[in-house]
Amino acid sequence: MINFTVGPVQSSAEVRAIGAEHVPYFRTPEFSAVMLENEALMQRFAKAPEGARTVFITGSGTASMEAAVMNVFTPADKVLLVNGGSFGQRFHELCEIHQIPFEEIKLETGRALTAAHLAAYENKGFTGFLVNIHETSTGVRYNADLIGDFCRRNGLFLVVDAISSFLADKFDMAAVGADVMITGSQKALACPPGVSVMVLSKRAVERIEGNQVRCMYLDLKSALKNGERGQTPFTPAVGTLLQIHARLKAIEAAGGVEVETAKIAALAADFRSRIAGLPLTVCSESMSNAVTPLMTQNCSAYDVFTVLKDEYGIWVCPNGGEYKERIFRVGHIGDLTVEDNAVLADALHDLVKRGILR
Ligand SMILES: *Cc1c(COP(=O)(O)O)cnc(C)c1O
């Protein structure tokens, strides 16, 4: 199998080998040291501001999206959110569930966020901003500098879901002025699913300390307190955290976040150069390096996904909902090579010959 989905993605041999080991007991100085190093490396790679903290939640990315909404906002806030697809819609639903007042900028599929979209919301009494910096469902990456400037001008508290973008695209939390940055283990961290990570600015930590959260598991106060000594309040996904540690250390040893991002960017560019001439249209105004979203012209995108999976052993990522028959996505995160890209491109050309891709 070659996995070109957007998560879970392929892991390195080193990360997979850890998955074959027994999972150790974790209330130990050894595991605390691993977690403290995880925290430091996450902050370095996110370019977190001075005084930042990181919490590791056992739960997929959505758990950290929900924890962010619950812990940093209250019904006294007024939040602006960008809804350009199913992950933006998830923030919409989370605000509803937790009774956080909000308005949303609804974007058509494939459309980028522009200054004109934001202009209507200047000086309108908003206190927070929620965005999925790469809306993975449609493969649209928003301009973080544009959003950061808007938030700074209007004094907004900025929460960035960078779940599929962290490591794949350049992101500088301090320069953008983001207060919360979220990612997940199964995207470009290329580990098994089950852990999500929140990097928190000092201002975010202060908000959390001052908020009452009616939830035990996702109350970040206890995660922050335990994290001071490299521990978590409850049993975490210990094995996955050890895998994340190996992966973060490997990125560091290979030259750091810039080198990793350049590698993913090169893979994406290589793939995009190979699909010229195929009856497929890139359907995003502004792509992340993580994903290429492709629209079919005269055939079912879901059939392409199914035939690639069943007859070629290649997994691309199907779309759900209204775009199931029109769009599939090719991921460039995880342990992939240009040789893998060549195999996928050959298969797509073969589907054209067979009349399946048209
Ligand atoms: C993958 C992803 C998530 C999280 O999804 P989970 O299934 O909960 O891990 C959230 N936001 C974005 C932008 C994503 O790509």
The ligand as an SDF file (V2000), in Angstrom:
LIG
                    3D

 15 15  0  0  0  0  0  0  0  0999 V2000
   -7.4830   16.3180   10.4740 C   0  0  0  0  0  0  0  0  0  0  0  0
   -7.9800   17.6670   10.8490 C   0  0  0  0  0  0  0  0  0  0  0  0
   -8.6600   17.8900   12.0520 C   0  0  0  0  0  0  0  0  0  0  0  0
   -8.8600   16.8770   13.1240 C   0  0  0  0  0  0  0  0  0  0  0  0
   -9.5550   15.7890   12.8260 O   0  0  0  0  0  0  0  0  0  0  0  0
   -9.5070   14.5410   13.8140 P   0  0  0  0  0  0  0  0  0  0  0  0
  -10.1730   13.4990   12.9750 O   0  0  0  0  0  0  0  0  0  0  0  0
  -10.2590   14.8900   15.0160 O   0  0  0  0  0  0  0  0  0  0  0  0
   -8.0620   14.2580   14.0860 O   0  0  0  0  0  0  0  0  0  0  0  0
   -9.0670   19.1650   12.3530 C   0  0  0  0  0  0  0  0  0  0  0  0
   -8.8380   20.1900   11.5240 N   0  0  0  0  0  0  0  0  0  0  0  0
   -8.1720   20.0230   10.3680 C   0  0  0  0  0  0  0  0  0  0  0  0
   -7.9150   21.2160    9.5200 C   0  0  0  0  0  0  0  0  0  0  0  0
   -7.7300   18.7580    9.9950 C   0  0  0  0  0  0  0  0  0  0  0  0
   -7.0490   18.5980    8.8470 O   0  0  0  0  0  0  0  0  0  0  0  0
  1  2  1  0
  2  3  1  0
  2 14  2  0
  3  4  1  0
  3 10  2  0
  4  5  1  0
  5  6  1  0
  6  7  2  0
  6  8  1  0
  6  9  1  0
 10 11  1  0
 11 12  2  0
 12 13  1  0
 12 14  1  0
 14 15  1  0
M  END
$$$$
